[in-house]
Structures are given as C-alpha cells and as structure tokens.
Amino acid sequence: MAERRPVRVLLAKAGLDGHNRGIQLVGKALRDAGMEVVYGGLRITPPEVVEMSIQEDVDVVGISIFSGGLMTIVPKIYQAMQENEATRHIPLIVGGIVPPAEAEELKRMGIKGVFGPGSDLDEIVGFVRSLAGSRSS
C-alpha cells in the first residue's frame, strides 16, 4: 500500500503590507497538524502564486492580505490559477481584513474559504484538511 504524503499548503502574503503575524500563526497550526507548509513570502504576485503552486505541488493555496486592494489582488490570483491547467483545481483560501460583503463576493467568485482576524485555528486546519481531501478523491 502506498504511503500518503502530507497535505502541502502554500501560504503567501499579497499586497503591499508587511504584517505577517497571522499567516505565521496559521502556518504553525498547519505544521503542528502534520501538514507541509511552504511560505511564499511577502508581496507575492499572481504569476508567482501559479509558479510556486506548480513547483511545490501543493494541495491548497492560502493568501493573506491586511492592506487595501483585496478585491483587486485576490481576483487576479484566482484568475491566474484558473487560466493555468496545473493550478486550475487547487483550492484558494484567503485570510486577513475582509469586510463581510467582500467575503461573500469572494466566495461567489470561487474562493473556497475566507478567514478574518480571530478565526479559530482548529477550524482553519480542519477546513484545509477537508479541501485537500476533496482534491484527492
């Protein structure tokens, strides 16, 4: 029986802010749950998300934004992933400062999950695990 590899998650910061405490906490929670976390760094661009997703063979992508531009940056990332055969089916989740109306718009667009400040880390871990599980079935 082939051994299953751990869930692999790309986490990255988009936008111009340098606030990375939240994404670091999420990354630690995912690692503590046995997942492999690739940190893409600050100020990632849509093409970089696609490239890293392919290079790192990830199951889920998480983008964090705490500055303005959320509704400009995230749709560009999502579109870039949708246009690339290799990343079209990788779920995208978003964390950061997301007003409720924008969270709903992102979900309608196809973003699988939106998590704001104070989100429960166990909930995020379970959600990522379920997304990765649905990809492999």
C-alpha distance (Angstrom), angle and dihedral (degrees) to the residues before:
residue distance angle dihedral
M1 . . .
A2 3.80 . .
E3 3.77 116.1 .
R4 3.82 114.8 -119.5
R5 3.74 116.0 -123.6
P6 3.79 119.7 -128.9
V7 3.79 119.1 -92.3
R8 3.82 108.7 -89.5
V9 3.80 119.2 -146.0
L10 3.80 129.4 -173.7
L11 3.80 112.0 -149.5
A12 3.78 120.1 -174.1
K13 3.79 142.8 159.1
A14 3.78 118.6 -119.4
G15 3.76 125.3 -168.6
L16 3.75 129.2 34.7
D17 3.80 102.4 -67.2
G18 3.77 121.6 105.5
H19 3.81 96.8 -154.5
N20 3.78 104.2 126.5
R21 3.80 105.9 155.3
G22 3.82 93.7 103.3
I23 3.78 95.3 49.8
Q24 3.80 90.1 47.3
L25 3.82 90.6 54.0
V26 3.80 91.4 48.5
G27 3.81 90.8 47.7
K28 3.80 91.8 51.5
A29 3.81 91.7 48.9
L30 3.81 91.0 50.5
R31 3.83 91.8 47.9
D32 3.82 91.1 47.2
A33 3.82 86.9 54.0
G34 3.82 90.3 56.5
M35 3.79 99.8 -98.6
E36 3.79 125.7 132.8
V37 3.79 111.3 -120.8
V38 3.78 123.8 -160.0
Y39 3.79 112.2 -164.5
G40 3.79 109.9 -149.4
G41 3.78 94.8 -168.5
L42 3.78 135.1 -133.8
R43 3.80 128.8 -32.1
I44 3.80 95.8 14.1
T45 3.81 117.2 -178.4
P46 3.82 127.7 -142.0
P47 3.83 93.5 -105.5
E48 3.81 89.4 49.6
V49 3.81 90.3 53.3
V50 3.80 90.4 54.0
E51 3.81 93.2 45.4
M52 3.81 94.3 47.6
S53 3.80 92.2 44.9
I54 3.80 89.7 56.5
Q55 3.81 96.5 40.9
E56 3.79 93.1 48.3
D57 3.83 96.3 39.3
V58 3.80 91.9 -134.9
D59 3.78 128.9 -174.2
V60 3.82 97.5 -153.6
V61 3.82 135.4 18.2
G62 3.80 121.3 -148.0
I63 3.80 120.7 -168.2
S64 3.80 123.2 -168.2
I65 3.79 123.3 -157.5
F66 3.78 125.8 175.6
S67 3.78 98.6 162.5
G68 3.78 131.8 67.8
G69 3.75 121.5 -76.8
L70 3.78 96.9 66.2
M71 3.80 93.6 134.8
T72 3.80 90.9 48.3
I73 3.80 100.3 43.3
V74 3.81 102.7 40.3
P75 3.83 95.4 50.5
K76 3.82 88.9 50.7
I77 3.80 91.3 51.4
Y78 3.80 91.9 46.4
Q79 3.81 91.9 47.8
A80 3.81 92.1 48.3
M81 3.79 89.6 52.1
Q82 3.83 92.2 46.9
E83 3.80 91.3 51.0
N84 3.80 92.2 53.5
E85 3.80 116.2 77.0
A86 3.79 92.3 -150.6
T87 3.82 94.5 55.3
R88 3.81 102.5 28.6
H89 3.82 93.6 103.1
I90 3.81 99.3 40.2
P91 3.82 109.2 111.1
L92 3.80 116.5 -121.5
I93 3.79 122.6 -149.7
V94 3.79 128.4 -177.0
G95 3.77 133.4 -150.0
G96 3.77 133.2 -177.1
I97 3.75 138.2 63.2
V98 3.80 101.9 -13.0
P99 3.80 120.8 163.4
P100 3.84 111.6 -136.8
A101 3.83 94.2 -112.5
E102 3.81 90.8 52.6
A103 3.81 91.1 46.3
E104 3.80 89.5 56.4
E105 3.80 91.7 46.9
L106 3.81 90.9 50.6
K107 3.81 90.9 51.1
R108 3.82 91.2 49.2
M109 3.81 87.8 52.0
G110 3.82 91.4 55.4
I111 3.80 105.0 -92.0
K112 3.81 103.2 144.4
G113 3.81 99.0 -147.2
V114 3.79 140.6 6.1
F115 3.80 120.7 -159.7
G116 3.78 124.9 -174.0
P117 3.79 132.7 -166.0
G118 3.78 112.4 -55.2
S119 3.80 94.6 25.4
D120 3.79 112.5 156.7
L121 3.82 109.6 -100.2
D122 3.81 92.7 -147.9
E123 3.80 88.8 54.2
I124 3.81 90.8 51.6
V125 3.82 91.4 48.2
G126 3.81 91.6 50.3
F127 3.79 92.0 45.9
V128 3.83 92.9 50.7
R129 3.80 90.8 46.8
S130 3.82 90.9 51.3
L131 3.81 91.7 48.7
A132 3.79 91.8 50.2
G133 3.81 91.0 46.6
S134 3.79 92.4 52.0
R135 3.81 89.7 52.8
S136 3.80 93.8 55.7
S137 3.79 95.8 48.0
